[in-house]
Structures are given as structure tokens and as C-alpha cells.
Amino acid sequence: MSLRRVAASAAAALTMFFTGAAGAQEYPSKPITIISPWEPGSSVTLFQRVVAKELEKVLGQPVIVDPRPGATGAIGIGAAIKAPADGYTLVTTVTSSFVSPLVNKQIKFDMFRELTPVAQQASIEWAIIGRPDLDVSDLKGVIAKAKAKPGTVTYGSSGIGSALHIAMAALAAEAGITLRHVPYKGEATAIVGVMGKEVDLAITTVGGIAPKIRSGEVKGIVVTSRNRSPYLPDVPTASEAGVPGFAVESFNGLHAPAGTPAVVLDKLESALLKALESPEVVEYTQKASFLRDPAPRGEYDARIKKLINSFKPLVEKMDIAPK
């Protein structure tokens, strides 16, 4: 290559670099879209709308929440991956967003390679409940019952391969017991299954079941989070109740397409963490029975990777991927 060509290439590269840097410094200069891979009326999308409204105030640009449900979140995630890596398209992510590619090999994208975290917004706690007439009321009793008659204790979840299904299977594996899974079409129907005595147990989100536990319509066996839930302070953690060290929960955060400039990610992270501290978001977080658990992008990434890496060998043993 001639010296003239080398010089021209170097000049072009420098121009692109400085143009891109200038654009990043001016960010944001137009509306931002947050894709929610869930239904418009879902708790995740409703929460994201509240956060988006506060994020607008911090960034000084409109922040639009665009629900794109379907394929257990894969449609919305796929759309975000294909978007330009410029900070103007983000996507809401939860634990199940990362579980789905483990279970369904037809999902070809790699969440960790094709997306980059912005920050964690909240945690969503899970609870294991029992039918009202169950002859045991705590986890030790469930474990003893399951060991006495392996495979006879049943539990419902929101479906085969769901994050809730995998979490319950993980608990059973840690406890050394065999439970029989009864998949339902969603959390609501699984709860109805427990109340109707179709299954012994179910695993569901704390927000959806806390009132029924407090009223005695179902038994609160344990919560699966690291600490007791502020919404169910009398229900012990699984770690306290018989499976030491066990803790799984659903994280809720924002991701951007891989390759988004670091300076843009820094601005987004700072703005999002500030928005999450607003009284409006704090109040809605409590109303939705989410757990206030904001974290910077590095910590969010580490939490997700740790949880998914713990799920991988279990999913392979379960052999539940669609054929």
C-alpha cells in the first residue's frame, strides 16, 4: 500500500473516531426507545413505564416504552440486538430473558455477547407456596415428605423451562429430593391450582401471592431470595428453612446492543440510577411488590452470569429443550 493510501486511511479513521466521540458526548439528542419484551399490561412493562418517565426528566429527552411480547421474550430481545449500538434503543431484561436461550436451542442469539448491561433496576422475589390443607407447613416438612415418598409431592410453575420451573428444580436438587412438576400456562393458573388442591406446591412471584399468604388462602413455605421479603417478613428464606446457602431471584434491568460506546453507557447508567431514586419510582416499586435493588452495570452483569452459570448444568440434566 502506498504512503498516500496509508495517510488517507489514517485520516478517515481519525475522522470517524472524532465524529463518533462528538456524537457520544452530545448524547442524547433525540428520543430513546426501551423495548419491553412483555405484554403492555405486564408488571414488568408497567414498572418500566414509570422508570422511563423519570428517566426523561434526567436525560432531557423523551423515553418511549415499546412492548414487543412473544416467544418468551425472544422477539423483543431479538429486535434490540438488531438495533444500532448508539444508545437510542434499550431493552428491559429479567432473569427469564437469560434462561430462555438455555432451554430453547432454537433461540440463536447470545445474550452476553450481543447485549451489554446498563444497570439493574430492581429484583423480583419468588415464593414457594403450599395448598391450604397441606399436612406440612415448612420446608423441612416438605423435604421429609418428599424423601419418604419420592415423586409424589407435586408443584406447579408458569411452564416447562420457565425461570420459575428451573428455580424449583434447583431447590429440589440442592435438597436432594424428587418433586413432580405440573406445568401451567402462567403464574396465575398455577396459583389457582394450589388453591384448588390440584398440586401440593407452586412457585410464583411474591407480589402476586403475598395477599393470599397473609389471608391464609395458601401457605407460605419459603421465599427463595437472599433475605426475607419485606412484603412477607414472617416467611423464612429457603436458606434459613432447610437448604443452607440456597438463593435465587429474578433480576430486572436494562441492556443495550453490544458495541454501544462506553461514554453513552456511562451516561445511561448514571441517569438510570438517579431515576430509580425518585420518589415516584420508589413508591411504585413498593406498590408492585418489587424489591428496590439498583446496581451498576458491572454488578448486574456479575449477578446474572453467576445465576445462569449455576442453572446451566441443571438444565442439561433436565433435558427440557424443545425437540
C-alpha positions in Angstrom: 0.0 0.0 0.0 1.4 3.5 -0.9 2.2 6.1 1.7 -0.6 8.3 0.2 -3.1 5.5 0.7 -1.9 4.8 4.3 -2.2 8.5 5.1 -5.7 8.7 3.6 -6.9 5.6 5.6 -5.5 7.0 8.8 -7.2 10.4 8.2 -10.5 8.6 7.5 -10.2 6.6 10.7 -9.4 9.6 12.8 -12.4 11.5 11.3 -14.7 8.6 12.1 -13.3 8.4 15.6 -13.7 12.1 16.4 -17.2 12.2 14.8 -18.3 9.2 16.9 -16.8 10.7 20.0 -18.5 14.0 19.4 -21.8 12.3 18.8 -21.4 10.3 22.1 -20.6 13.5 24.0 -23.8 15.1 22.7 -25.9 12.1 23.7 -28.9 12.1 23.9 -30.0 14.4 21.2 -33.2 12.5 20.2 -35.9 10.2 21.8 -34.8 6.9 23.4 -36.8 3.7 23.0 -36.9 1.0 25.6 -38.2 -2.3 24.2 -40.2 -4.3 26.8 -40.3 -8.0 25.6 -43.5 -8.5 27.6 -47.2 -7.6 27.3 -48.3 -4.0 27.7 -50.2 -4.8 30.9 -47.5 -6.9 32.5 -45.9 -5.9 35.7 -42.5 -5.6 34.0 -43.8 -3.2 31.3 -45.8 -1.1 33.8 -42.8 -0.7 36.0 -40.7 0.2 33.0 -43.1 3.0 32.0 -42.8 4.6 35.5 -39.0 4.4 35.3 -39.0 5.8 31.7 -41.0 8.8 32.8 -38.4 9.7 35.5 -35.5 8.9 33.1 -36.9 11.5 30.7 -36.5 14.2 33.4 -32.9 13.2 34.0 -31.8 12.9 30.3 -34.0 15.7 28.9 -35.3 13.6 26.0 -38.5 11.5 25.6 -38.1 7.9 26.6 -40.7 5.7 24.9 -41.5 2.1 26.2 -42.3 -0.2 23.3 -43.9 -3.5 24.3 -42.9 -6.4 21.9 -44.1 -9.6 23.5 -43.8 -13.1 22.2 -41.7 -16.2 22.2 -40.9 -15.9 26.0 -39.3 -12.5 25.4 -37.2 -13.6 22.4 -39.0 -11.3 19.9 -38.2 -8.1 21.9 -34.7 -9.2 22.7 -34.0 -10.0 19.1 -35.2 -6.6 18.0 -32.9 -4.9 20.5 -29.9 -6.9 19.3 -30.5 -5.8 15.7 -30.8 -2.1 16.6 -27.9 0.3 16.1 -25.5 0.4 19.1 -25.9 4.1 19.7 -27.8 4.2 23.0 -31.2 5.1 21.4 -32.6 1.6 21.7 -32.5 -0.3 25.0 -34.3 -3.4 26.2 -35.8 -4.5 29.6 -34.2 -7.7 30.8 -35.2 -10.1 33.5 -33.8 -13.5 34.6 -36.1 -15.4 32.3 -34.6 -13.4 29.4 -31.3 -15.3 30.0 -32.9 -18.6 30.9 -34.9 -19.0 27.6 -31.8 -19.4 25.4 -30.5 -22.2 27.8 -33.8 -24.1 27.4 -34.7 -23.3 23.8 -31.8 -24.0 21.4 -33.9 -22.5 18.6 -33.1 -19.1 20.1 -29.8 -18.4 18.3 -28.7 -15.2 19.9 -26.1 -15.0 22.7 -27.4 -12.5 25.4 -24.0 -12.0 26.9 -22.2 -11.4 23.7 -24.8 -9.4 21.7 -26.1 -7.2 24.6 -24.3 -5.1 27.2 -25.8 -4.1 30.6 -26.8 -0.6 31.5 -27.8 -1.2 35.2 -30.1 -3.3 37.4 -33.4 -1.6 38.2 -34.9 -4.0 40.8 -35.2 -7.6 42.0 -38.4 -9.6 41.8 -38.7 -12.1 44.7 -40.1 -15.6 44.4 -42.1 -17.6 46.9 -42.9 -21.3 47.3 -46.5 -21.8 48.5 -48.5 -24.8 49.7 -52.1 -25.7 49.3 -54.2 -24.6 52.4 -54.8 -28.2 53.6 -51.2 -29.4 53.1 -50.1 -31.6 56.0 -46.8 -29.8 56.4 -46.2 -26.1 56.8 -42.5 -25.5 56.3 -39.6 -26.5 54.0 -38.2 -29.2 56.4 -41.6 -30.8 56.4 -41.8 -30.7 52.5 -38.3 -32.2 52.3 -39.2 -35.0 54.8 -42.5 -35.8 52.9 -40.7 -35.9 49.5 -37.9 -38.2 50.8 -40.5 -40.5 52.4 -42.3 -40.9 49.0 -40.1 -39.6 46.2 -42.0 -38.2 43.2 -45.4 -37.9 45.0 -45.1 -34.3 46.1 -46.3 -32.1 43.2 -45.6 -28.5 42.3 -46.9 -26.0 39.7 -45.0 -23.4 37.8 -45.6 -21.0 35.0 -44.5 -23.5 32.4 -41.8 -26.0 31.3 -38.4 -24.3 31.0 -39.6 -21.1 32.7 -37.2 -19.5 35.2 -39.6 -20.5 38.0 -39.5 -24.1 36.8 -35.7 -24.1 36.8 -35.5 -22.4 40.2 -37.8 -25.0 41.8 -35.8 -27.8 40.2 -32.6 -26.2 41.5 -34.1 -26.2 45.1 -35.1 -29.8 44.8 -31.6 -30.8 43.6 -30.0 -28.9 46.5 -32.3 -30.5 49.0 -31.8 -34.0 47.5 -35.4 -34.6 46.8 -37.6 -35.5 43.8 -40.7 -33.5 43.1 -43.2 -33.9 40.3 -43.6 -30.9 38.1 -47.0 -29.8 36.8 -46.7 -27.1 34.2 -49.4 -24.4 33.9 -49.9 -21.7 31.3 -48.8 -18.9 33.7 -48.3 -18.0 37.3 -52.0 -17.1 37.9 -53.2 -20.6 36.8 -50.5 -22.2 39.0 -51.8 -20.3 42.0 -55.3 -21.4 41.2 -54.0 -25.0 41.0 -52.7 -24.7 44.6 -55.8 -23.1 45.9 -57.9 -25.7 44.1 -55.7 -28.5 45.6 -54.6 -29.8 42.2 -51.0 -29.6 43.3 -49.3 -29.5 46.7 -47.0 -26.6 46.0 -46.3 -23.8 43.5 -43.5 -21.3 42.9 -44.6 -17.7 42.0 -43.7 -14.1 42.4 -44.0 -12.6 45.9 -46.0 -9.6 44.6 -48.7 -11.8 43.1 -49.1 -14.1 46.1 -48.4 -12.0 49.3 -52.0 -11.0 50.0 -53.2 -14.7 49.7 -50.5 -15.8 52.1 -51.4 -13.1 54.6 -55.1 -14.1 54.3 -54.4 -17.8 54.8 -55.7 -18.8 51.4 -52.4 -20.6 50.8 -49.4 -21.5 53.0 -46.2 -19.5 52.7 -43.4 -22.1 52.7 -40.3 -20.1 51.9 -39.0 -17.2 49.8 -36.1 -18.0 47.5 -34.3 -14.7 47.8 -31.1 -13.9 49.8 -33.0 -12.2 52.5 -36.6 -12.3 53.9 -39.0 -10.3 51.8 -40.2 -7.0 53.3 -43.7 -8.0 51.9 -43.6 -11.4 53.7 -41.4 -10.8 56.8 -42.8 -13.9 58.6 -41.9 -16.3 55.7 -38.3 -17.6 56.0 -35.8 -17.9 53.2 -35.0 -21.3 51.8 -31.5 -21.0 53.3 -32.9 -20.4 56.8 -35.6 -23.1 56.5 -33.6 -26.2 55.4 -31.4 -25.6 52.3 -28.4 -23.6 53.6 -26.9 -21.2 51.1 -29.7 -21.5 48.5 -30.8 -18.3 46.9 -32.3 -17.5 43.5 -34.3 -14.4 42.4 -35.3 -12.6 39.3 -33.3 -9.5 38.4 -34.8 -6.6 36.4 -32.6 -4.3 34.4 -31.8 -2.6 31.1 -29.4 -3.7 28.4 -28.2 -2.0 25.2 -26.9 -3.5 22.0 -23.3 -4.7 22.2 -20.8 -2.1 20.9 -22.6 0.9 22.5 -19.9 3.5 23.3 -18.7 3.4 26.9 -19.4 7.2 27.3 -23.0 6.6 26.3 -23.3 3.6 28.7 -21.8 5.8 31.5 -24.4 8.5 30.9 -27.3 5.9 30.8 -26.1 4.1 33.9 -25.8 7.4 35.9 -29.2 8.7 34.7 -31.0 5.4 35.3 -29.6 5.0 38.8 -30.7 8.6 39.6 -34.2 8.0 38.1 -34.6 4.9 40.3 -34.1 7.0 43.4 -37.0 9.3 42.5 -40.0 9.2 45.0 -42.3 8.2 42.1 -40.2 5.1 41.2 -39.7 4.2 44.9 -43.4 4.4 45.6 -44.3 2.3 42.5 -41.6 -0.3 43.3 -43.3 -0.9 46.6 -46.8 -0.9 45.1 -45.7 -3.6 42.6 -44.0 -5.5 45.4 -40.7 -5.4 43.7 -37.5 -5.1 45.7 -35.5 -1.9 45.5 -32.2 -3.3 44.4 -30.5 -0.9 41.9 -26.9 -1.8 40.9 -24.4 -0.5 38.4 -23.9 -2.4 35.2 -20.8 -4.4 36.3 -22.6 -5.8 39.3 -25.8 -6.5 37.4 -23.7 -8.4 34.8 -21.9 -10.4 37.5 -25.2 -11.4 39.3 -26.8 -12.6 36.1 -23.8 -14.6 35.0 -23.5 -16.3 38.4 -27.1 -17.3 38.4 -27.2 -18.5 34.8 -23.9 -20.5 35.2 -25.5 -22.2 38.2 -28.6 -23.1 36.0 -26.6 -24.5 33.0 -25.7 -27.9 34.3 -29.2 -28.4 35.8 -30.9 -27.5 32.5 -28.7 -30.0 30.6 -29.6 -32.8 33.1 -33.3 -31.9 32.9 -33.3 -32.3 29.1 -36.3 -30.0 28.6 -35.2 -28.2 25.4 -37.8 -28.3 22.6 -37.0 -31.0 20.1 
